[in-house]
């Protein structure tokens, strides 16, 4: 059972991770033997050779290092260092910049996108990056029968389906063909316009993997990523650390500046801050908002904040009893004191949410009232649902802090107390991070906690990913389907008039609010910290960013 840590336990926990770098018997994966990995970890931690080794501590482990096969932010944080996309985003926004493609053209009808690729770029295995590699990767994302789709190993590239209207053979799939024009020119031919096609090209999910590595590793590519990025994958000690090393042949001259990056797992926020203050790590994600003022006043530390680009929520499995009862969902929504949660846990770095979309996004519907905290109204609705005498339900609780929910355990306890006021007994269910994601995706929960952070700056990524009926059992963990909502989202995908798109998303949010598949809780401004010797680190709104420009003084 996961409980809140005392200071002593936090200290012991932090120490255990330092000791773990010198040895251990956890499951190993990657390209080195256990002994070699232990030696690598020890050298990295001690930095005895004078190398610039940056240790980035986070709350949970990655789920997969094959970027298209997961929507997990902890996975993207790592894959963005190893693999690259055709386009990238500016350091602090979703404005597009060249990536592996140095230039691009769009036809007047919006159906043909031509990308001109960087020449002389090599994958980490020494093979050439070229147009054929781009085609192979996008074909495997699109076609479940492709030899590198690994569908027989339960790989599902659901984010591709979300962002491109489905997979090969689906009615909504917008990509007719990915065509190799010449060695360094690739063309995407669409059957209908897609209003955010170029934004998709900057998403970390669609990074390019070496075709030779796909052939070599097969379905184990998720533990052996090979890209063109600034850092090369070395090893992965599950639930402890992922080690990357400098790509000496990186195609951007003078980069990266670091020799090594270690992503270390320290689940507790307080333990991570202790490790930062003691010099055991260099950057930490998931700073408790209450600790932000102390970090800001410490000359040895730097405080960072990301733009508000997320929302944390409580989701209902609307196909599982008793949550298939709309009145019950409404009762629970009115019973949760969202303002109390924000006031207690976000220290001014959060605002109450009412839609599954940040307020700054295209199509945000400010006319939606949301479910205000009202205990008497909640009791009335509970009686109308047929549960006047109360009931017992399970609330699955996130085991790790996330940018949108820095203290999920306390959030769950507040919700538990809120629902007790109207006669609902809440059993808090705890799972480790990877099983939590898998089991909620499979619909094993009644109620669960999670959130979503934007990765391309477009509203479709929020609303379609979470609530489109085609994604039930993938990112739609609510198991929610409304044909009218699905049609609005499908139409908005292919509409290039942004004003019309905005109206479609507003209408979809109004319907979703009436159906109550989830309770939006909060939009947060995530805070994080580093030691003062970290230079040129710029946190991106998407929650993951390349570390190619980061240096250690």
N, C-alpha and C positions, 0 to 999 in steps of 0.2 A: 504493500500500500504506500502510495506516495504521500508524504506529509510535508508540512512547512518546516523548514530547517531552522535549527538554532544556530547561533554564531559558531559554537564549537563544532557542530557537525559540518557546517560550511567550510571551516578551516581544514577539517580532516578530509573532506571530500576533495578540496582543491589539492591537498597534499597527495592524495591517492592518484590524481592524474599526473602529477610530476613524477611519482615513482613508476607509474605505468609506462612512461616513455623509456624506462630502462629495462623493461621486461614484462612478460605477461603471457597468458595462454588464451587470449581471446581469438575468435575466428579471424583468419587472415585471408585476404584476397589481393590480387594484383600480380605483379611480375617478379617479385623477389621472394626469397625464402624468409621464414620467420626470424632466423638469426640476423640476416642482413637488414630486415626491417627494424629490429630492435637496435642494431648498431646505428642505423640511419637516424632513428628517432632520438637516440641519446646524443649523437653529434649535433643534431638540429637544435635540441633544447639547450645544450651547453654552448653552442656557437663557438666551439673551441678553435675552429680554423679561421675565424674572422669573417665567415660568410654572413651575408645579410639574410637572416632567417626571420620571417615575420610569422608570428603565431596568432591566428584569428580564432577566438573562442566563440562558440555558438551554443544554443540550447539543445539542439537535437542533431542526429546524424542525417546524412543524405539517404534518400530512398533508392535512387538509381542514378548512375552517371551516363546513361544514354538519354540525352536531354528531352527527346520527344516523347518518351514513355512515362513521364511523370509531370505533375503540376506542382510538385513540392519545392518551395522556395529554398530549402536547405540544399537541395540537389542543384538548382540553378546557380546558387552562390559558388559552387565548385566548378560546374561545367563551363561557366563563363570564363574561367581562367584557362581552360584546356582547349575548348572548341570555339569557333567563331562563326558569325552569321554574315550574310551578304551585305546587310546594312547594319548600322549601330545607332544608338541614341546619344544625343549630347549628354555631357557629364551630369547635368542637373535637370534635364527635361526629357520629353519624348519627341523632340525635334530630331529628324533623321540626319545622319551623316554617313559617308562612305564606310564600308567595312571591307569584306573580301571582294566586293564590287566597288570599283573606284568611280563608276558612273552608271547611269541608267536612263532609259527612255520609256515613255508611256504613249501608246497610240491614242489618237483623238477619241476613238470610241471606247477607250478604257478596257480593251480586251487583250492587248498585247503589251507585255512588260519585257524589256530587253536589258540585260545586265552585262556590263563589261568588267571582266574579272582582273584582279591583280595578277601580274605575271611573275614567275620565279618563286612562287610561294610553295613551300614543302610541308607535308604533314610530318608529324613527329617520327613516323617510321621511315622517313626519307622518300616517300612516294610523292608524286606531283599533285598539287591542287589544281583542278581544271574544271571545265564545264561538265565533263562526264561525271565527275564526283558530285557536283551539284545535282545533276539529274538523278543519279542513283539514290541519293539521300531523299529527295522529295518523292521519288517513285516509291521508295519503301515506306515513307510516312503515309502515302495515299492508298497503296494497294496492299490489303491484308494477305494477298497470295504471293507477294514479292518474296524472293528467297531471303532477303535481309529484313523482312518484317517480323519474323520469328513469332508469328501468330500461334503456332503449335506449342510455343512456350509461354503463352498467355500474355504476350506483348500486345498492348493496344495503344496506338498513337492517337488518343482521344483529343488532345489539344489541336492536332492537325484537323480532325473532323469538325471541331468547334469553330476554328478560325477560317476554314476553307469550305464550309457548308456541307461537310460529309467526306466520305472516302470514295474511292473509285467504284462506280456503279450506283452510287446513291443519287437520287434525283437532284438534291441540292448542291452537289459537288461542283465547284466553279472551274476547276482546272481541267482543261481538255488534254493538254500535253505540255510536258517540259522538254524543250527541243535544244539539242546541242547545235549551235550555229557554226562555231569553230572552237578551237581549243580553249579560248578565253572569252567566249561569248555564249550566253545561255538565254533562252527565251521561254517565257511562260505564256501560253495561249489559253485564254479563258473562254467559257461559253456564255458568261454573263458578267457584268461588272461586279466588283467587290469594293465597297467604299473604303476599306482599310487594308487593302492588299499590301501596300508598301510598308505600313506599320508592322504587319506580320513579319516582314523580312528582317526586322530588327529584334524579334523576340528570341530569347535564348533557346526556346524549344526547337527551333528550326536551324540549329547550328549544324555545321557540316563535319561528318565523321569520315575518316579515311576508308575508302572502299576495301583496301587491302586488309585493314583491321577488322572490318565486318566479316570478311572471308575467313580471317585467321581465328577470331574469337567467337564468331557465331553469336548465340544468345548471351554469352558471357561478356558481350561488349558493354553491358551495363555496369561491369566492374573493371573494365579495361579501356577507358576512353582514349581515343587517339585523334587529335585535331591539329589545327594550325596555330593554336593560341600561344600566348606568351609563356605559359608554364606547361610542363610535361607531367603526366601522371606517374607517380612512383609506387604508392602503396595505399591500401585502405585497411585499417584495423577497425572492424565494425564496432560502432558505439563508442569509439575512442578518438581516432584521428584519421585524416586523409593527408598524405604528404605529396606535395608537388615540387618540382625543381625547375629552374630556369631553362627555357628553350634557347640554347646558345645560337640557334640558327633562325631566330625569329625574324620575320620579314620587315618589321618596323625597326629601323636603325636606332641603336642606343637603348632599346627596351627589351625586356623589362629591366628595372633597376635592382630588383630583389633577386637573390640567389635561390631562395627556397621559401615556400609558403606551407604552413601546417594549419589545417582546419581542425581544431580540437573541440571535443564535445564536453561541455560542463553544464549539465541541465539546470542548475539553480542560478538565478540571477545574482544573488548575493555572493555566491561562491566565485562567480566569474569576476565580480568587482574586486573581491579580495585578491584573486590571482593577478588582476591588472595592477593593483596598487603595490603588490609585492614584486612585480617585474617578471612574473612567470609567463605572461601573455602580453601581446602588443595591442590588439584591438578586441573589443567585446561588443557583441550585438545584444539586444534585449536588456538594456539598462532599465532598472526600475525607475519610473518617473520621479518617485520621491527622492532618488539619489542624484538627480540631475543637478540640483543646485550645489551639492557638495563637490561634484566633479568639476563644475564650472569654476568654482573658487580655488581649485587645486592647481597650482602652477605646474605640477608634474603630469597633469592629465589634460586631454582635450575633449570637450563635449561636442557631439554632432547631433543634428536632427534631420530626418528625412521629411519630404513634403507629405501632406495628408493625402494619401493615395490608397486607401484601404477601407475595410469595415470588418469589425468582428461581430459575430452573430451566434444565435442559438437556433439550430435547425431541427425541424420535425420530420420524422419518417412518416409521410402522410398516407402511406399504404399499409402501415402496421398499426393494429389496434393498440391502444385506444386513440392514437393520434390521427386516425382517419376521420375523426369527429371534428368538424370545423369549429363548432362552438367551444370545444375543449381547447383547441389551439388559440382561439380568441381569449378565452379565460386566462390561460397561461400568459399570453402577451400582455394583458392588462395587469397581471399580478407582479410582473417583474419591474422593479424600480431601477430603470436604466440610469437615471440621473444620480442615484446613490452610488451605483457602480462606477460611473465616470468620476464623481467627486472623490470617492474613496481611493481609487486605484490609479488615476491618470495624472494627478498633480498639475492640472492645467494643460496637459498635453493630449486632451481628447475632447470630443464633442459627441452628444447623443445622436445616434443614427435613426433614420426612419425608412430609408430605402437601401436596396442592395447596390448602391452606386455612390461614390463620393460626390459632394455638392458641386465641385468644380467641373464635372464632366458634362459633355454634350448630352442633352436630353434629360438631365436631372429634373424630377418632378417635385417641386417644392410645395405643390398643392396637396400632396398626400399628407394626411394628418398624423398617421402613425398611431400606435396603441399607447395611450397615456396611462401612467400608473394610477390605477383606480381599483382598490381592493373590493369595494362593494359591487362594482360592475363585474369584476372577475367572479365573485361568488354567484351573482345572478346567471352569468353565462355558464358557470360550472353546473348549476342546477338544471339549466336548459339543456345541457349536454347529457344529463342523466346521471350526474355524479355528485348530487347534493350531499351525500354522506362521505365524499372524498374518494381518493384512489391512491394507488402506489405506482410510481413510474421510475424508470432508470434514466439518469443523465450521464452521458459519456463525457468525460472531462479531459481536455488536452493535457498531455503529460509534460509539455515543454512550453516555455514562454515564446510568444510570437510577436512580431511588430504591432499587430492589432490587439494583442491580449497579453500584456506583460506579466500578469499574475492570474492564470486560469484557475488555480486551486481556490483562491479567495473569491473569484467571480462565481465559481460553482457553489461555494458556501452561501454567498449572498442570495443566489437564485434559490437554493435549497430552503433558506429561511423565508424568502418571499412566498414561495409556493406553500409552505407549511401554514402560512396565515390564512389560506383559503381552503385548507384541508387536504392538500396533496402532499403525500410523503415521497420525498425524492431520495433514491439510492444513487450515490455517486459511484460511477464505474470508471476504473482507471486501467489504461493499457499503455505499453511502450509505444513510441511514436510511429514506427513503421506498421506494426499491427493495428494501431488505432486508425491510420489512414486506410489500410486495406479492409478492415472490418466495417468501418462506416461506409466505405464505397460499396461493399457487398450488402449493405442494408441490415446489418445485425443489430443496430441501435434502435431505440425509441426516440430519444432526444440527444443531441450532441452539440458540442461547441467547436467552432472553427472560425475562419475568416478568410479574406481574399485580398490580395494586393495587386494593383494593376501592373501589367508588364508591357503594354503597348500604347497606353493613353486613350484607348477607345472604349466606349460603353459596352460594346458587344462582348468584350472579354469578361466583364463582370456578369451581366445578366444572362447571356446565353450559356456561358460556362457553368453557371450554378443552377439555372432553372429551366433550360430547354429540355423538353421531353426526350429528345434523342440521346441525351447524355445521362439518363437514369442508369445507375450502376457504375458511372465514372465520376465526373466531378459534380453531377447532380445527386447529392447524397440525401436530398429531401424526397426523392422518388416522386417528384412533382411533375404533372403534365397537364397543361391547359392548351387545347388546340388553338384558341384565339391568341394566347401569348406566343405559342410557337410560330404562328403565321406572321405576327407582327415582327418577331425577331428574324425570321427568314427574309421577310420583305426588306427590313432595315439593312440586312447584310448587303443586298445587291443594289441598294439605292445610293446614288452618288451625290444627290442633293442633300447637303448636311442639315438643312432646316427640316426637310421632310423626315429624315432619319430621326432627328430630335423628337418630333411629335410621336413617332412610332414608339420610341423608348419611354416617353412619358406615359403613353396609354398602357404599355405593358406594365409599368410600375404600379399604376392605379389598380389594375386587375390583380396583380400579385399581392398587393396590400389587402385586398378583399379576401383572397384565398388563404392567406396566412401560412405559407409553407415554412416561414422562418421568422424569428424576431431579430431585426437589426438592432445591435446594441450600441456600437460606438465607431466613430472614425478617429483614429489616433494619429498623432504626430510622433512617430517612433524616435526614441533617443538612444544613442550609443556613445561609446567612449573609446579613447585610445591613450597610450602613453604619449608624452610630448615629443618623443624622438621619432614618431611617425610623421612623415611629410607627404603632402600632396594626395592625401586620401580624401575622396569626394563621394559621399554616399548618394546613390541614385534613388529616385522615388520608387523604382520597381523592387527594391530591397536586395538587389544583387548588382554588382558592378565589377568591371575588370580592374585588376590590381596592377596593370602594366606600368602605370606612372608612379606608383607608390614607392617611397624610399624610406630607409631607416637612417637616421642621423648617427 
